[in-house]
């Protein structure tokens, strides 16, 4: 019996960014790999091998219904950019029983760790006082204003309670927080997790000393957290933005931080890279990170582990997946949201 063929067109990702050496060796034991070079695969080469392929891994899978008609053996398409993009005929995949899987779950560890670090450093004022030392204005014990706060026992809210939010919540559990989440894709009538209360958006905003924005961008949640919603937060609430600026009125967040209404810690911005003259660089009450939550050595290799698991599962008939299956119910909204980001409509 011939080995399954896997087309690996992962560029702009590097192979060693996605796979540890051991994991990649495991992938090669499962499949005959076509590609796997740290450069774009020529389109004609992809189409040449598509009729024999059982799996396609690509940063941005781009296949029409006609392309898919020639892919008689294809069982799964796996994206490794971190979002469902336009360019793949999803309906043709669904009608032919081809699974479409996203690498999003593989980002959860590194991104949740960054959110956790932002929560602790912002709540305890570490960045503020570090910078104050540089100008001889640090506040010693007798001079300190009571601006810091403890994370222990705090009310923490999540906008979006998916993979990243759940991992961040797991990291926070030793602090015994009171957690509420707003996620319209979760059904409160069947919710059984006693550690988090599902609530409407206003309730989450009004009760959150710390608000973590972790929702995936969609067509429906563009600027969900706008200037009006920001005013519902408690005074000096800490807002941690770890998903996409798309979900917020980003400039309203910055303005609210500037006037002391909130604190803001963000790994993402409304335009990236940030202009050198952007006033947020000098804003007060902010902690800034240049979209690097997953940019840690080995931080994306969980994706490779999940890919190997799921490819083996497909080949052995195991129905469990570690990657995220495309859900026809939400897919159009996700693809449109990603398209808005890429067109600059954020």
SEPA-344901 format. One record per residue (C-alpha): y, x, z. Coordinates in steps of 0.5 Angstrom, whole numbers, padded with zeros to 4 digits, always signed. Layout:
% residues N
YXZ/...
***
This chain:
% residues 346
+0000+0000+0000/+0007+0003-0002/+0012+0004+0003/+0018+0000+0004/+0024+0002+0000/+0031+0002+0004/+0037+0003+0000/+0042+0007+0005/+0049+0006+0003/+0053+0007+0010/+0059+0011+0007/+0065+0011+0010/+0060+0012+0016/+0056+0018+0017/+0049+0018+0018/+0049+0022+0024/+0055+0017+0027/+0049+0012+0026/+0043+0015+0028/+0041+0021+0033/+0036+0026+0030/+0030+0022+0033/+0032+0015+0031/+0033+0018+0023/+0026+0021+0023/+0023+0014+0026/+0027+0011+0020/+0024+0015+0015/+0017+0014+0018/+0018+0007+0017/+0021+0007+0010/+0023+0011+0004/+0030+0012+0004/+0034+0012-0002/+0041+0015-0001/+0043+0017+0006/+0049+0022+0004/+0056+0022+0007/+0059+0020+0001/+0059+0013-0003/+0053+0011-0007/+0055+0010-0015/+0054+0003-0016/+0049+0004-0022/+0044+0008-0017/+0045+0002-0012/+0043-0003-0018/+0038+0001-0021/+0034+0001-0014/+0035-0006-0012/+0029-0009-0015/+0025-0004-0011/+0029-0005-0004/+0026-0008+0002/+0032-0007+0006/+0040-0005+0004/+0044-0002+0009/+0051-0001+0007/+0058-0001+0010/+0061-0007+0006/+0055-0010+0002/+0057-0012-0004/+0052-0016-0008/+0053-0023-0013/+0048-0028-0014/+0046-0025-0020/+0045-0018-0016/+0040-0022-0011/+0036-0025-0017/+0034-0018-0019/+0032-0016-0011/+0025-0020-0011/+0023-0016-0005/+0029-0016-0001/+0028-0018+0006/+0035-0016+0010/+0042-0014+0009/+0045-0010+0014/+0052-0008+0015/+0055-0002+0019/+0062-0003+0019/+0062-0008+0024/+0064-0014+0021/+0062-0019+0016/+0066-0018+0010/+0067-0022+0003/+0063-0019-0003/+0056-0021-0001/+0054-0028-0003/+0051-0030+0003/+0049-0037+0001/+0045-0034-0004/+0042-0029+0001/+0040-0036+0006/+0037-0040+0000/+0033-0034-0001/+0031-0032+0006/+0034-0026+0006/+0037-0024+0013/+0044-0022+0014/+0045-0017+0020/+0051-0014+0023/+0052-0008+0027/+0057-0011+0032/+0052-0011+0038/+0051-0003+0037/+0059-0003+0039/+0058-0006+0046/+0057+0000+0050/+0062+0004+0048/+0068-0001+0047/+0066-0005+0054/+0066+0002+0057/+0073+0003+0054/+0075-0004+0057/+0073-0002+0064/+0077+0004+0064/+0083+0001+0062/+0082-0004+0067/+0081+0001+0073/+0087+0006+0070/+0092+0000+0069/+0090-0004+0076/+0091+0003+0080/+0097+0005+0076/+0094+0012+0074/+0097+0013+0067/+0104+0011+0070/+0104+0016+0076/+0101+0021+0071/+0107+0021+0067/+0112+0020+0073/+0109+0027+0075/+0112+0030+0069/+0119+0028+0070/+0118+0029+0078/+0119+0022+0079/+0112+0020+0082/+0112+0016+0088/+0108+0019+0094/+0105+0014+0099/+0111+0013+0103/+0115+0011+0097/+0110+0007+0093/+0112+0000+0091/+0106-0005+0092/+0105-0005+0084/+0098-0003+0084/+0092-0008+0085/+0085-0008+0087/+0079-0010+0082/+0075-0012+0088/+0074-0020+0088/+0079-0021+0083/+0080-0027+0078/+0078-0024+0071/+0078-0028+0065/+0075-0027+0058/+0077-0029+0051/+0071-0029+0047/+0065-0028+0051/+0060-0025+0046/+0057-0018+0047/+0062-0014+0049/+0065-0018+0054/+0058-0019+0057/+0057-0012+0057/+0064-0011+0060/+0062-0016+0065/+0056-0013+0067/+0060-0006+0069/+0065-0010+0073/+0059-0014+0077/+0059-0009+0083/+0067-0011+0084/+0064-0018+0085/+0070-0021+0081/+0071-0029+0080/+0070-0029+0072/+0072-0035+0067/+0071-0035+0060/+0074-0039+0054/+0069-0039+0048/+0069-0045+0043/+0062-0042+0040/+0059-0043+0047/+0057-0050+0049/+0058-0052+0057/+0053-0057+0057/+0047-0052+0056/+0051-0046+0059/+0046-0043+0065/+0050-0037+0067/+0052-0038+0074/+0056-0031+0074/+0061-0034+0069/+0065-0041+0069/+0066-0043+0062/+0073-0046+0062/+0079-0049+0057/+0084-0044+0055/+0089-0046+0059/+0085-0046+0065/+0083-0038+0064/+0090-0036+0062/+0093-0039+0069/+0087-0036+0073/+0087-0029+0071/+0089-0023+0074/+0086-0019+0069/+0085-0022+0062/+0080-0019+0057/+0081-0021+0050/+0075-0019+0046/+0074-0025+0041/+0072-0023+0034/+0077-0025+0029/+0077-0031+0025/+0081-0036+0021/+0082-0040+0027/+0084-0036+0032/+0090-0032+0029/+0095-0031+0034/+0091-0035+0039/+0095-0032+0045/+0102-0033+0043/+0108-0033+0047/+0107-0040+0050/+0100-0038+0052/+0103-0031+0055/+0107-0035+0060/+0101-0039+0063/+0099-0032+0066/+0100-0031+0073/+0106-0026+0074/+0104-0019+0073/+0097-0020+0070/+0094-0015+0066/+0092-0016+0059/+0087-0012+0056/+0086-0012+0048/+0080-0009+0046/+0078-0013+0040/+0083-0014+0035/+0091-0016+0035/+0089-0021+0030/+0088-0026+0036/+0095-0025+0039/+0102-0025+0037/+0102-0018+0039/+0110-0017+0039/+0110-0022+0044/+0105-0019+0048/+0109-0012+0048/+0116-0016+0049/+0113-0019+0055/+0110-0012+0058/+0117-0010+0057/+0120-0015+0061/+0115-0014+0067/+0112-0021+0066/+0105-0018+0064/+0102-0011+0064/+0098-0009+0057/+0093-0004+0056/+0091-0004+0048/+0086+0000+0044/+0089-0004+0037/+0095-0006+0034/+0098-0010+0029/+0099-0005+0024/+0095+0002+0024/+0096+0007+0025/+0102+0006+0029/+0109+0008+0026/+0112+0014+0029/+0118+0010+0030/+0115+0004+0033/+0118+0002+0040/+0112+0000+0043/+0111+0008+0044/+0117+0008+0049/+0115+0001+0052/+0114+0000+0059/+0108-0003+0063/+0103-0001+0057/+0097+0004+0056/+0096+0005+0049/+0090+0008+0046/+0089+0009+0038/+0083+0005+0036/+0078+0009+0039/+0074+0005+0044/+0068+0007+0040/+0070+0014+0038/+0066+0018+0043/+0060+0022+0041/+0054+0018+0040/+0058+0012+0041/+0055+0009+0035/+0048+0011+0035/+0046+0005+0039/+0047+0002+0032/+0042+0006+0029/+0037+0005+0035/+0038-0003+0033/+0037-0002+0026/+0030+0002+0027/+0028-0004+0032/+0030-0009+0027/+0027-0006+0021/+0020-0005+0025/+0021-0012+0027/+0022-0015+0020/+0016-0011+0018/+0011-0013+0023/+0013-0021+0023/+0017-0020+0030/+0022-0025+0030/+0027-0022+0036/+0033-0018+0033/+0038-0014+0037/+0043-0014+0031/+0047-0020+0030/+0044-0025+0025/+0049-0028+0020/+0050-0036+0023/+0052-0040+0017/+0056-0045+0022/+0061-0039+0024/+0060-0035+0018/+0066-0037+0013/+0071-0037+0019/+0069-0030+0021/+0069-0027+0014/+0076-0031+0013/+0079-0028+0019/+0076-0021+0017/+0080-0022+0010/+0086-0024+0014/+0086-0017+0017/+0084-0013+0011/+0090-0016+0007/+0095-0015+0013/+0096-0022+0015/+0095-0020+0023/
***
